[in-house]
């Protein structure tokens, strides 16, 4: 379906297939940070984890963008936060903006028994 993604300072590059040809794609760091609920300018390792975790969403967004482009389009397709956010939820993929960590429960100390 796609080749191994490559990292750059401001994006992660990857490819999708369109029939027999490969189309270059780029997902911007800001989109990876937003997808995973990361702070801006997060570490490259965290953005790479975000790419791996949201791969299904990212590939769906790239395919949707490609389908909307004229035939024979020569990439790259650049994905932004808006592209990822516009994809419908997939029950087999993490939700946009989720960190993947379970929610923390507030610590109430020792509570008196009722």
Biopython code that builds the backbone (N, CA, C, O; Angstrom):
import numpy as np
from Bio.PDB.StructureBuilder import StructureBuilder

atoms = [
    (1, "UNK", "N", (0.818, -1.194, 0.000)),
    (1, "UNK", "CA", (0.000, 0.000, 0.000)),
    (1, "UNK", "C", (0.858, 1.252, 0.000)),
    (1, "UNK", "O", (0.602, 2.172, -0.777)),
    (2, "UNK", "N", (1.893, 1.307, 0.873)),
    (2, "UNK", "CA", (2.745, 2.480, 0.918)),
    (2, "UNK", "C", (4.157, 2.054, 1.245)),
    (2, "UNK", "O", (4.392, 0.948, 1.733)),
    (3, "UNK", "N", (5.086, 2.934, 0.975)),
    (3, "UNK", "CA", (6.467, 2.655, 1.316)),
    (3, "UNK", "C", (6.754, 3.192, 2.706)),
    (3, "UNK", "O", (5.928, 3.874, 3.313)),
    (4, "UNK", "N", (7.939, 2.873, 3.193)),
    (4, "UNK", "CA", (8.343, 3.350, 4.506)),
    (4, "UNK", "C", (8.439, 4.866, 4.494)),
    (4, "UNK", "O", (9.050, 5.443, 3.595)),
    (5, "UNK", "N", (7.840, 5.515, 5.482)),
    (5, "UNK", "CA", (7.861, 6.971, 5.491)),
    (5, "UNK", "C", (9.247, 7.515, 5.827)),
    (5, "UNK", "O", (10.022, 6.880, 6.542)),
    (6, "UNK", "N", (9.542, 8.691, 5.302)),
    (6, "UNK", "CA", (10.792, 9.379, 5.619)),
    (6, "UNK", "C", (10.485, 10.648, 6.380)),
    (6, "UNK", "O", (9.472, 11.303, 6.135)),
    (7, "UNK", "N", (11.365, 10.996, 7.308)),
    (7, "UNK", "CA", (11.138, 12.184, 8.122)),
    (7, "UNK", "C", (11.942, 13.357, 7.581)),
    (7, "UNK", "O", (13.051, 13.188, 7.075)),
    (8, "UNK", "N", (11.369, 14.536, 7.694)),
    (8, "UNK", "CA", (12.052, 15.789, 7.424)),
    (8, "UNK", "C", (11.800, 16.673, 8.627)),
    (8, "UNK", "O", (11.094, 16.283, 9.557)),
    (9, "UNK", "N", (12.381, 17.872, 8.607)),
    (9, "UNK", "CA", (12.199, 18.768, 9.743)),
    (9, "UNK", "C", (10.752, 19.190, 9.942)),
    (9, "UNK", "O", (10.296, 19.331, 11.077)),
    (10, "UNK", "N", (10.024, 19.395, 8.845)),
    (10, "UNK", "CA", (8.678, 19.950, 8.962)),
    (10, "UNK", "C", (7.572, 19.004, 8.535)),
    (10, "UNK", "O", (6.406, 19.400, 8.505)),
    (11, "UNK", "N", (7.909, 17.751, 8.200)),
    (11, "UNK", "CA", (6.888, 16.832, 7.694)),
    (11, "UNK", "C", (7.435, 15.409, 7.635)),
    (11, "UNK", "O", (8.635, 15.176, 7.779)),
    (12, "UNK", "N", (6.524, 14.472, 7.421)),
    (12, "UNK", "CA", (6.895, 13.089, 7.148)),
    (12, "UNK", "C", (6.402, 12.770, 5.749)),
    (12, "UNK", "O", (5.236, 12.995, 5.423)),
    (13, "UNK", "N", (7.292, 12.248, 4.929)),
    (13, "UNK", "CA", (6.967, 11.867, 3.549)),
    (13, "UNK", "C", (6.600, 10.391, 3.501)),
    (13, "UNK", "O", (7.150, 9.576, 4.242)),
    (14, "UNK", "N", (5.655, 10.056, 2.613)),
    (14, "UNK", "CA", (5.262, 8.672, 2.382)),
    (14, "UNK", "C", (4.658, 8.593, 0.994)),
    (14, "UNK", "O", (4.505, 9.618, 0.329)),
    (15, "UNK", "N", (4.321, 7.423, 0.553)),
    (15, "UNK", "CA", (3.715, 7.242, -0.765)),
    (15, "UNK", "C", (2.460, 6.403, -0.648)),
    (15, "UNK", "O", (2.338, 5.553, 0.234)),
    (16, "UNK", "N", (1.520, 6.659, -1.563)),
    (16, "UNK", "CA", (0.345, 5.810, -1.708)),
    (16, "UNK", "C", (0.322, 5.322, -3.149)),
    (16, "UNK", "O", (0.962, 5.903, -4.026)),
    (17, "UNK", "N", (-0.410, 4.269, -3.376)),
    (17, "UNK", "CA", (-0.530, 3.732, -4.733)),
    (17, "UNK", "C", (-1.835, 4.201, -5.363)),
    (17, "UNK", "O", (-2.881, 4.285, -4.720)),
    (18, "UNK", "N", (-1.719, 4.500, -6.646)),
    (18, "UNK", "CA", (-2.880, 4.847, -7.462)),
    (18, "UNK", "C", (-2.797, 3.924, -8.669)),
    (18, "UNK", "O", (-2.164, 4.259, -9.670)),
    (19, "UNK", "N", (-3.431, 2.768, -8.576)),
    (19, "UNK", "CA", (-3.286, 1.756, -9.619)),
    (19, "UNK", "C", (-1.866, 1.222, -9.585)),
    (19, "UNK", "O", (-1.443, 0.621, -8.598)),
    (20, "UNK", "N", (-1.137, 1.443, -10.660)),
    (20, "UNK", "CA", (0.228, 0.936, -10.725)),
    (20, "UNK", "C", (1.273, 1.992, -10.392)),
    (20, "UNK", "O", (2.458, 1.675, -10.291)),
    (21, "UNK", "N", (0.851, 3.245, -10.219)),
    (21, "UNK", "CA", (1.839, 4.285, -9.929)),
    (21, "UNK", "C", (1.831, 4.661, -8.447)),
    (21, "UNK", "O", (0.844, 4.467, -7.737)),
    (22, "UNK", "N", (2.943, 5.194, -8.018)),
    (22, "UNK", "CA", (3.076, 5.678, -6.648)),
    (22, "UNK", "C", (2.978, 7.196, -6.652)),
    (22, "UNK", "O", (3.525, 7.874, -7.523)),
    (23, "UNK", "N", (2.267, 7.709, -5.658)),
    (23, "UNK", "CA", (2.095, 9.152, -5.538)),
    (23, "UNK", "C", (2.745, 9.595, -4.232)),
    (23, "UNK", "O", (2.438, 9.066, -3.163)),
    (24, "UNK", "N", (3.646, 10.570, -4.329)),
    (24, "UNK", "CA", (4.323, 11.104, -3.145)),
    (24, "UNK", "C", (3.350, 11.925, -2.311)),
    (24, "UNK", "O", (2.528, 12.676, -2.836)),
    (25, "UNK", "N", (3.463, 11.762, -1.014)),
    (25, "UNK", "CA", (2.609, 12.500, -0.082)),
    (25, "UNK", "C", (3.469, 13.013, 1.070)),
    (25, "UNK", "O", (4.540, 12.478, 1.354)),
    (26, "UNK", "N", (2.983, 14.044, 1.712)),
    (26, "UNK", "CA", (3.650, 14.647, 2.862)),
    (26, "UNK", "C", (2.571, 14.967, 3.879)),
    (26, "UNK", "O", (1.535, 15.535, 3.534)),
    (27, "UNK", "N", (2.811, 14.606, 5.130)),
    (27, "UNK", "CA", (1.899, 15.027, 6.192)),
    (27, "UNK", "C", (2.681, 15.985, 7.091)),
    (27, "UNK", "O", (3.733, 15.642, 7.630)),
    (28, "UNK", "N", (2.138, 17.190, 7.236)),
    (28, "UNK", "CA", (2.808, 18.255, 7.979)),
    (28, "UNK", "C", (2.886, 17.921, 9.468)),
    (28, "UNK", "O", (2.006, 17.260, 10.019)),
    (29, "UNK", "N", (3.956, 18.390, 10.102)),
    (29, "UNK", "CA", (4.130, 18.164, 11.542)),
    (29, "UNK", "C", (2.932, 18.671, 12.330)),
    (29, "UNK", "O", (2.479, 18.013, 13.266)),
    (30, "UNK", "N", (2.418, 19.839, 11.956)),
    (30, "UNK", "CA", (1.275, 20.393, 12.697)),
    (30, "UNK", "C", (0.081, 19.459, 12.637)),
    (30, "UNK", "O", (-0.693, 19.388, 13.592)),
    (31, "UNK", "N", (-0.083, 18.745, 11.543)),
    (31, "UNK", "CA", (-1.195, 17.798, 11.431)),
    (31, "UNK", "C", (-0.956, 16.588, 12.334)),
    (31, "UNK", "O", (-1.886, 16.100, 12.976)),
    (32, "UNK", "N", (0.283, 16.105, 12.386)),
    (32, "UNK", "CA", (0.608, 14.970, 13.259)),
    (32, "UNK", "C", (0.443, 15.347, 14.725)),
    (32, "UNK", "O", (-0.051, 14.552, 15.525)),
    (33, "UNK", "N", (0.856, 16.558, 15.075)),
    (33, "UNK", "CA", (0.722, 17.014, 16.458)),
    (33, "UNK", "C", (-0.746, 17.167, 16.835)),
    (33, "UNK", "O", (-1.146, 16.778, 17.933)),
    (34, "UNK", "N", (-1.547, 17.725, 15.945)),
    (34, "UNK", "CA", (-2.974, 17.895, 16.223)),
    (34, "UNK", "C", (-3.679, 16.543, 16.322)),
    (34, "UNK", "O", (-4.531, 16.348, 17.189)),
    (35, "UNK", "N", (-3.329, 15.621, 15.444)),
    (35, "UNK", "CA", (-3.983, 14.305, 15.444)),
    (35, "UNK", "C", (-3.788, 13.590, 16.769)),
    (35, "UNK", "O", (-4.703, 12.937, 17.272)),
    (36, "UNK", "N", (-2.590, 13.715, 17.335)),
    (36, "UNK", "CA", (-2.279, 13.000, 18.575)),
    (36, "UNK", "C", (-2.418, 13.858, 19.819)),
    (36, "UNK", "O", (-2.147, 13.386, 20.923)),
    (37, "UNK", "N", (-2.835, 15.106, 19.664)),
    (37, "UNK", "CA", (-2.963, 15.990, 20.816)),
    (37, "UNK", "C", (-1.605, 16.333, 21.412)),
    (37, "UNK", "O", (-1.496, 16.536, 22.621)),
    (38, "UNK", "N", (-0.562, 16.401, 20.575)),
    (38, "UNK", "CA", (0.783, 16.733, 21.037)),
    (38, "UNK", "C", (0.962, 18.243, 21.097)),
    (38, "UNK", "O", (0.264, 18.977, 20.397)),
    (39, "UNK", "N", (1.892, 18.716, 21.927)),
    (39, "UNK", "CA", (2.176, 20.155, 21.913)),
    (39, "UNK", "C", (2.890, 20.535, 20.615)),
    (39, "UNK", "O", (3.527, 19.694, 19.982)),
    (40, "UNK", "N", (2.781, 21.799, 20.225)),
    (40, "UNK", "CA", (3.498, 22.266, 19.034)),
    (40, "UNK", "C", (4.986, 22.055, 19.222)),
    (40, "UNK", "O", (5.498, 22.096, 20.341)),
    (41, "UNK", "N", (5.673, 21.827, 18.110)),
    (41, "UNK", "CA", (7.109, 21.620, 18.106)),
    (41, "UNK", "C", (7.522, 20.429, 18.982)),
    (41, "UNK", "O", (8.530, 20.491, 19.685)),
    (42, "UNK", "N", (6.756, 19.374, 18.935)),
    (42, "UNK", "CA", (7.075, 18.181, 19.704)),
    (42, "UNK", "C", (8.278, 17.466, 19.091)),
    (42, "UNK", "O", (8.692, 17.774, 17.973)),
    (43, "UNK", "N", (8.823, 16.526, 19.821)),
    (43, "UNK", "CA", (10.015, 15.795, 19.392)),
    (43, "UNK", "C", (9.714, 14.962, 18.143)),
    (43, "UNK", "O", (8.605, 14.450, 17.991)),
    (44, "UNK", "N", (10.695, 14.826, 17.255)),
    (44, "UNK", "CA", (10.504, 14.019, 16.048)),
    (44, "UNK", "C", (10.025, 12.596, 16.353)),
    (44, "UNK", "O", (9.222, 12.045, 15.599)),
    (45, "UNK", "N", (10.498, 12.004, 17.430)),
    (45, "UNK", "CA", (10.083, 10.648, 17.789)),
    (45, "UNK", "C", (8.577, 10.602, 18.088)),
    (45, "UNK", "O", (7.901, 9.642, 17.717)),
    (46, "UNK", "N", (8.058, 11.625, 18.749)),
    (46, "UNK", "CA", (6.626, 11.663, 19.060)),
    (46, "UNK", "C", (5.790, 11.839, 17.794)),
    (46, "UNK", "O", (4.725, 11.237, 17.659)),
    (47, "UNK", "N", (6.275, 12.664, 16.871)),
    (47, "UNK", "CA", (5.555, 12.835, 15.607)),
    (47, "UNK", "C", (5.579, 11.543, 14.799)),
    (47, "UNK", "O", (4.590, 11.199, 14.153)),
    (48, "UNK", "N", (6.695, 10.826, 14.831)),
    (48, "UNK", "CA", (6.787, 9.543, 14.123)),
    (48, "UNK", "C", (5.798, 8.547, 14.725)),
    (48, "UNK", "O", (5.141, 7.805, 13.995)),
    (49, "UNK", "N", (5.692, 8.530, 16.038)),
    (49, "UNK", "CA", (4.700, 7.657, 16.692)),
    (49, "UNK", "C", (3.292, 8.054, 16.287)),
    (49, "UNK", "O", (2.436, 7.197, 16.070)),
    (50, "UNK", "N", (3.052, 9.361, 16.185)),
    (50, "UNK", "CA", (1.745, 9.842, 15.746)),
    (50, "UNK", "C", (1.458, 9.355, 14.332)),
    (50, "UNK", "O", (0.344, 8.921, 14.040)),
    (51, "UNK", "N", (2.455, 9.424, 13.450)),
    (51, "UNK", "CA", (2.272, 8.938, 12.084)),
    (51, "UNK", "C", (1.910, 7.455, 12.100)),
    (51, "UNK", "O", (0.970, 7.040, 11.422)),
    (52, "UNK", "N", (2.636, 6.670, 12.855)),
    (52, "UNK", "CA", (2.369, 5.229, 12.914)),
    (52, "UNK", "C", (0.984, 4.948, 13.482)),
    (52, "UNK", "O", (0.265, 4.085, 12.978)),
    (53, "UNK", "N", (0.618, 5.663, 14.512)),
    (53, "UNK", "CA", (-0.665, 5.438, 15.181)),
    (53, "UNK", "C", (-1.853, 5.848, 14.304)),
    (53, "UNK", "O", (-2.895, 5.194, 14.321)),
    (54, "UNK", "N", (-1.694, 6.924, 13.547)),
    (54, "UNK", "CA", (-2.773, 7.458, 12.724)),
    (54, "UNK", "C", (-2.598, 7.121, 11.253)),
    (54, "UNK", "O", (-3.159, 7.801, 10.393)),
    (55, "UNK", "N", (-1.837, 6.094, 10.953)),
    (55, "UNK", "CA", (-1.549, 5.710, 9.564)),
    (55, "UNK", "C", (-2.826, 5.499, 8.761)),
    (55, "UNK", "O", (-2.910, 5.954, 7.620)),
    (56, "UNK", "N", (-3.815, 4.828, 9.321)),
    (56, "UNK", "CA", (-5.075, 4.574, 8.605)),
    (56, "UNK", "C", (-5.750, 5.892, 8.234)),
    (56, "UNK", "O", (-6.191, 6.064, 7.098)),
    (57, "UNK", "N", (-5.833, 6.807, 9.168)),
    (57, "UNK", "CA", (-6.426, 8.122, 8.936)),
    (57, "UNK", "C", (-5.631, 8.899, 7.886)),
    (57, "UNK", "O", (-6.211, 9.509, 6.987)),
    (58, "UNK", "N", (-4.319, 8.875, 8.000)),
    (58, "UNK", "CA", (-3.449, 9.609, 7.079)),
    (58, "UNK", "C", (-3.590, 9.075, 5.657)),
    (58, "UNK", "O", (-3.691, 9.849, 4.705)),
    (59, "UNK", "N", (-3.598, 7.762, 5.518)),
    (59, "UNK", "CA", (-3.737, 7.174, 4.182)),
    (59, "UNK", "C", (-5.124, 7.438, 3.601)),
    (59, "UNK", "O", (-5.255, 7.664, 2.398)),
    (60, "UNK", "N", (-6.152, 7.413, 4.434)),
    (60, "UNK", "CA", (-7.503, 7.717, 3.953)),
    (60, "UNK", "C", (-7.579, 9.168, 3.469)),
    (60, "UNK", "O", (-8.189, 9.451, 2.438)),
    (61, "UNK", "N", (-6.958, 10.083, 4.220)),
    (61, "UNK", "CA", (-6.961, 11.493, 3.817)),
    (61, "UNK", "C", (-6.190, 11.688, 2.509)),
    (61, "UNK", "O", (-6.620, 12.453, 1.646)),
    (62, "UNK", "N", (-5.064, 11.005, 2.362)),
    (62, "UNK", "CA", (-4.279, 11.117, 1.127)),
    (62, "UNK", "C", (-5.063, 10.559, -0.061)),
    (62, "UNK", "O", (-5.060, 11.150, -1.141)),
    (63, "UNK", "N", (-5.729, 9.434, 0.136)),
    (63, "UNK", "CA", (-6.532, 8.845, -0.942)),
    (63, "UNK", "C", (-7.691, 9.750, -1.329)),
    (63, "UNK", "O", (-8.007, 9.880, -2.511)),
    (64, "UNK", "N", (-8.327, 10.379, -0.342)),
    (64, "UNK", "CA", (-9.438, 11.297, -0.624)),
    (64, "UNK", "C", (-8.943, 12.514, -1.403)),
    (64, "UNK", "O", (-9.592, 12.955, -2.352)),
    (65, "UNK", "N", (-7.801, 13.051, -1.003)),
    (65, "UNK", "CA", (-7.239, 14.201, -1.729)),
    (65, "UNK", "C", (-6.885, 13.811, -3.155)),
    (65, "UNK", "O", (-7.142, 14.571, -4.088)),
    (66, "UNK", "N", (-6.291, 12.621, -3.335)),
    (66, "UNK", "CA", (-5.915, 12.159, -4.669)),
    (66, "UNK", "C", (-7.148, 12.000, -5.551)),
    (66, "UNK", "O", (-7.125, 12.373, -6.724)),
    (67, "UNK", "N", (-8.226, 11.447, -4.992)),
    (67, "UNK", "CA", (-9.457, 11.244, -5.757)),
    (67, "UNK", "C", (-10.049, 12.567, -6.235)),
    (67, "UNK", "O", (-10.728, 12.606, -7.262)),
    (68, "UNK", "N", (-9.800, 13.646, -5.503)),
    (68, "UNK", "CA", (-10.345, 14.959, -5.862)),
    (68, "UNK", "C", (-9.464, 15.715, -6.859)),
    (68, "UNK", "O", (-9.861, 16.764, -7.368)),
    (69, "UNK", "N", (-8.278, 15.188, -7.136)),
    (69, "UNK", "CA", (-7.344, 15.861, -8.047)),
    (69, "UNK", "C", (-7.541, 15.376, -9.476)),
    (69, "UNK", "O", (-8.105, 14.304, -9.693)),
    (70, "UNK", "N", (-7.084, 16.152, -10.449)),
    (70, "UNK", "CA", (-7.222, 15.721, -11.844)),
    (70, "UNK", "C", (-6.382, 14.468, -12.126)),
    (70, "UNK", "O", (-5.338, 14.268, -11.505)),
    (71, "UNK", "N", (-6.838, 13.627, -13.062)),
    (71, "UNK", "CA", (-6.074, 12.420, -13.404)),
    (71, "UNK", "C", (-4.650, 12.788, -13.837)),
    (71, "UNK", "O", (-4.431, 13.805, -14.496)),
    (72, "UNK", "N", (-3.702, 11.954, -13.460)),
    (72, "UNK", "CA", (-2.316, 12.188, -13.834)),
    (72, "UNK", "C", (-1.597, 13.185, -12.950)),
    (72, "UNK", "O", (-0.470, 13.576, -13.252)),
    (73, "UNK", "N", (-2.227, 13.605, -11.863)),
    (73, "UNK", "CA", (-1.599, 14.551, -10.939)),
    (73, "UNK", "C", (-0.240, 14.008, -10.509)),
    (73, "UNK", "O", (-0.106, 12.828, -10.185)),
    (74, "UNK", "N", (0.753, 14.872, -10.509)),
    (74, "UNK", "CA", (2.086, 14.509, -10.035)),
    (74, "UNK", "C", (2.280, 15.213, -8.703)),
    (74, "UNK", "O", (2.214, 16.440, -8.632)),
    (75, "UNK", "N", (2.519, 14.444, -7.648)),
    (75, "UNK", "CA", (2.583, 14.940, -6.278)),
    (75, "UNK", "C", (3.670, 15.971, -6.058)),
    (75, "UNK", "O", (4.263, 16.472, -7.013)),
    (76, "UNK", "N", (3.925, 16.280, -4.832)),
    (76, "UNK", "CA", (3.366, 15.575, -3.687)),
    (76, "UNK", "C", (2.017, 16.143, -3.240)),
    (76, "UNK", "O", (1.691, 17.304, -3.486)),
    (77, "UNK", "N", (1.263, 15.295, -2.586)),
    (77, "UNK", "CA", (0.031, 15.710, -1.911)),
    (77, "UNK", "C", (0.450, 16.111, -0.503)),
    (77, "UNK", "O", (1.081, 15.323, 0.201)),
    (78, "UNK", "N", (0.112, 17.316, -0.086)),
    (78, "UNK", "CA", (0.476, 17.808, 1.239)),
    (78, "UNK", "C", (-0.762, 17.770, 2.126)),
    (78, "UNK", "O", (-1.762, 18.427, 1.837)),
    (79, "UNK", "N", (-0.688, 16.998, 3.205)),
    (79, "UNK", "CA", (-1.812, 16.874, 4.138)),
    (79, "UNK", "C", (-1.623, 17.811, 5.321)),
    (79, "UNK", "O", (-0.536, 17.912, 5.890)),
    (80, "UNK", "N", (-2.704, 18.491, 5.676)),
    (80, "UNK", "CA", (-2.705, 19.415, 6.807)),
    (80, "UNK", "C", (-3.666, 18.905, 7.881)),
    (80, "UNK", "O", (-4.332, 17.884, 7.713)),
    (81, "UNK", "N", (-3.715, 19.632, 8.962)),
    (81, "UNK", "CA", (-4.659, 19.297, 10.036)),
    (81, "UNK", "C", (-6.079, 19.237, 9.491)),
    (81, "UNK", "O", (-6.846, 18.342, 9.845)),
    (82, "UNK", "N", (-6.427, 20.179, 8.640)),
    (82, "UNK", "CA", (-7.785, 20.215, 8.073)),
    (82, "UNK", "C", (-8.105, 18.935, 7.304)),
    (82, "UNK", "O", (-9.217, 18.416, 7.403)),
    (83, "UNK", "N", (-7.139, 18.423, 6.539)),
    (83, "UNK", "CA", (-7.354, 17.184, 5.787)),
    (83, "UNK", "C", (-7.633, 16.015, 6.728)),
    (83, "UNK", "O", (-8.544, 15.223, 6.483)),
    (84, "UNK", "N", (-6.863, 15.906, 7.787)),
    (84, "UNK", "CA", (-7.042, 14.779, 8.719)),
    (84, "UNK", "C", (-8.345, 14.918, 9.499)),
    (84, "UNK", "O", (-9.062, 13.941, 9.716)),
    (85, "UNK", "N", (-8.637, 16.139, 9.913)),
    (85, "UNK", "CA", (-9.858, 16.378, 10.696)),
    (85, "UNK", "C", (-11.123, 16.139, 9.876)),
    (85, "UNK", "O", (-12.170, 15.806, 10.432)),
    (86, "UNK", "N", (-11.030, 16.308, 8.555)),
    (86, "UNK", "CA", (-12.211, 16.177, 7.705)),
    (86, "UNK", "C", (-12.605, 14.726, 7.432)),
    (86, "UNK", "O", (-13.670, 14.473, 6.869)),
    (87, "UNK", "N", (-11.761, 13.775, 7.823)),
    (87, "UNK", "CA", (-12.066, 12.379, 7.559)),
    (87, "UNK", "C", (-13.072, 11.855, 8.588)),
    (87, "UNK", "O", (-12.968, 12.171, 9.773)),
    (88, "UNK", "N", (-14.038, 11.060, 8.142)),
    (88, "UNK", "CA", (-14.997, 10.495, 9.100)),
    (88, "UNK", "C", (-14.292, 9.523, 10.038)),
    (88, "UNK", "O", (-13.306, 8.896, 9.651)),
    (89, "UNK", "N", (-14.785, 9.392, 11.260)),
    (89, "UNK", "CA", (-14.164, 8.473, 12.216)),
    (89, "UNK", "C", (-14.205, 7.030, 11.705)),
    (89, "UNK", "O", (-15.146, 6.620, 11.024)),
    (90, "UNK", "N", (-13.191, 6.295, 12.041)),
    (90, "UNK", "CA", (-13.097, 4.873, 11.711)),
    (90, "UNK", "C", (-13.039, 4.124, 13.034)),
    (90, "UNK", "O", (-12.164, 4.383, 13.860)),
    (91, "UNK", "N", (-13.957, 3.206, 13.234)),
    (91, "UNK", "CA", (-14.016, 2.543, 14.543)),
    (91, "UNK", "C", (-12.799, 1.674, 14.818)),
    (91, "UNK", "O", (-12.592, 1.248, 15.954)),
    (92, "UNK", "N", (-11.982, 1.399, 13.789)),
    (92, "UNK", "CA", (-10.781, 0.589, 13.972)),
    (92, "UNK", "C", (-9.527, 1.442, 14.098)),
    (92, "UNK", "O", (-8.420, 0.908, 14.163)),
    (93, "UNK", "N", (-9.684, 2.749, 14.132)),
    (93, "UNK", "CA", (-8.537, 3.658, 14.218)),
    (93, "UNK", "C", (-8.756, 4.619, 15.378)),
    (93, "UNK", "O", (-9.894, 4.880, 15.768)),
    (94, "UNK", "N", (-7.664, 5.147, 15.929)),
    (94, "UNK", "CA", (-7.812, 6.106, 17.035)),
    (94, "UNK", "C", (-8.499, 7.385, 16.562)),
    (94, "UNK", "O", (-8.395, 7.765, 15.396)),
    (95, "UNK", "N", (-9.193, 8.033, 17.472)),
    (95, "UNK", "CA", (-9.910, 9.273, 17.150)),
    (95, "UNK", "C", (-8.942, 10.432, 16.999)),
    (95, "UNK", "O", (-7.946, 10.520, 17.717)),
    (96, "UNK", "N", (-9.241, 11.324, 16.057)),
    (96, "UNK", "CA", (-8.424, 12.510, 15.857)),
    (96, "UNK", "C", (-8.332, 13.285, 17.163)),
    (96, "UNK", "O", (-9.341, 13.506, 17.832)),
    (97, "UNK", "N", (-7.121, 13.696, 17.525)),
    (97, "UNK", "CA", (-6.911, 14.481, 18.740)),
    (97, "UNK", "C", (-6.719, 13.660, 19.987)),
    (97, "UNK", "O", (-6.566, 14.221, 21.072)),
    (98, "UNK", "N", (-6.722, 12.320, 19.864)),
    (98, "UNK", "CA", (-6.546, 11.476, 21.053)),
    (98, "UNK", "C", (-5.080, 11.127, 21.229)),
    (98, "UNK", "O", (-4.367, 10.871, 20.259)),
    (99, "UNK", "N", (-4.646, 11.120, 22.462)),
    (99, "UNK", "CA", (-3.240, 10.846, 22.749)),
    (99, "UNK", "C", (-2.949, 9.359, 22.819)),
    (99, "UNK", "O", (-1.792, 8.952, 22.712)),
    (100, "UNK", "N", (-3.962, 8.550, 22.996)),
    (100, "UNK", "CA", (-3.728, 7.115, 23.109)),
    (100, "UNK", "C", (-3.491, 6.680, 24.535)),
    (100, "UNK", "O", (-3.413, 5.485, 24.821)),
    (101, "UNK", "N", (-3.377, 7.635, 25.425)),
    (101, "UNK", "CA", (-3.201, 7.308, 26.837)),
    (101, "UNK", "C", (-4.562, 7.287, 27.495)),
    (101, "UNK", "O", (-5.433, 8.087, 27.156)),
    (102, "UNK", "N", (-4.752, 6.366, 28.445)),
    (102, "UNK", "CA", (-6.036, 6.365, 29.141)),
    (102, "UNK", "C", (-6.199, 7.661, 29.932)),
    (102, "UNK", "O", (-5.213, 8.233, 30.397)),
    (103, "UNK", "N", (-7.429, 8.119, 30.085)),
    (103, "UNK", "CA", (-7.626, 9.356, 30.838)),
    (103, "UNK", "C", (-7.168, 9.176, 32.282)),
    (103, "UNK", "O", (-7.333, 8.113, 32.881)),
    (104, "UNK", "N", (-6.591, 10.241, 32.819)),
    (104, "UNK", "CA", (-6.143, 10.167, 34.205)),
    (104, "UNK", "C", (-7.335, 10.391, 35.127)),
    (104, "UNK", "O", (-8.253, 11.151, 34.820)),
    (105, "UNK", "N", (-7.293, 9.722, 36.238)),
    (105, "UNK", "CA", (-8.354, 9.888, 37.230)),
    (105, "UNK", "C", (-7.842, 10.810, 38.318)),
    (105, "UNK", "O", (-6.715, 10.650, 38.787)),
    (106, "UNK", "N", (-8.639, 11.754, 38.716)),
    (106, "UNK", "CA", (-8.179, 12.670, 39.766)),
    (106, "UNK", "C", (-7.940, 11.920, 41.064)),
    (106, "UNK", "O", (-8.678, 10.998, 41.412)),
    (107, "UNK", "N", (-6.903, 12.327, 41.769)),
    (107, "UNK", "CA", (-6.590, 11.723, 43.053)),
    (107, "UNK", "C", (-7.317, 12.522, 44.128)),
    (107, "UNK", "O", (-7.124, 13.731, 44.258)),
    (108, "UNK", "N", (-8.151, 11.833, 44.893)),
    (108, "UNK", "CA", (-8.951, 12.523, 45.926)),
    (108, "UNK", "C", (-8.409, 12.293, 47.316)),
    (108, "UNK", "O", (-9.015, 12.737, 48.291)),
    (109, "UNK", "N", (-7.304, 11.624, 47.435)),
    (109, "UNK", "CA", (-6.764, 11.357, 48.770)),
    (109, "UNK", "C", (-7.644, 10.340, 49.478)),
    (109, "UNK", "O", (-8.384, 9.597, 48.833)),
    (110, "UNK", "N", (-7.569, 10.307, 50.752)),
    (110, "UNK", "CA", (-8.400, 9.355, 51.493)),
    (110, "UNK", "C", (-9.778, 9.963, 51.695)),
    (110, "UNK", "O", (-9.931, 11.029, 52.291)),
    (111, "UNK", "N", (-10.777, 9.255, 51.180)),
    (111, "UNK", "CA", (-12.153, 9.734, 51.300)),
    (111, "UNK", "C", (-12.824, 9.014, 52.446)),
    (111, "UNK", "O", (-12.592, 7.825, 52.665)),
    (112, "UNK", "N", (-13.627, 9.706, 53.151)),
    (112, "UNK", "CA", (-14.347, 9.101, 54.280)),
    (112, "UNK", "C", (-15.431, 8.182, 53.733)),
    (112, "UNK", "O", (-16.067, 8.481, 52.722)),
    (113, "UNK", "N", (-15.628, 7.075, 54.409)),
    (113, "UNK", "CA", (-16.674, 6.145, 53.992)),
    (113, "UNK", "C", (-18.024, 6.755, 54.285)),
    (113, "UNK", "O", (-18.198, 7.406, 55.316)),
    (114, "UNK", "N", (-18.983, 6.557, 53.398)),
    (114, "UNK", "CA", (-20.307, 7.138, 53.586)),
    (114, "UNK", "C", (-21.153, 6.255, 54.430)),
    (114, "UNK", "O", (-22.309, 6.581, 54.698)),
]
sb = StructureBuilder()
sb.init_structure("model")
sb.init_model(0)
sb.init_chain("A")
sb.init_seg("    ")
for serial, (resi, resn, name, xyz) in enumerate(atoms, 1):
    if name == "N":
        sb.init_residue(resn, " ", resi, " ")
    sb.init_atom(name, np.array(xyz, "f"), 0.0, 1.0, " ", f" {name:<3s}", serial, name[0])
structure = sb.get_structure()
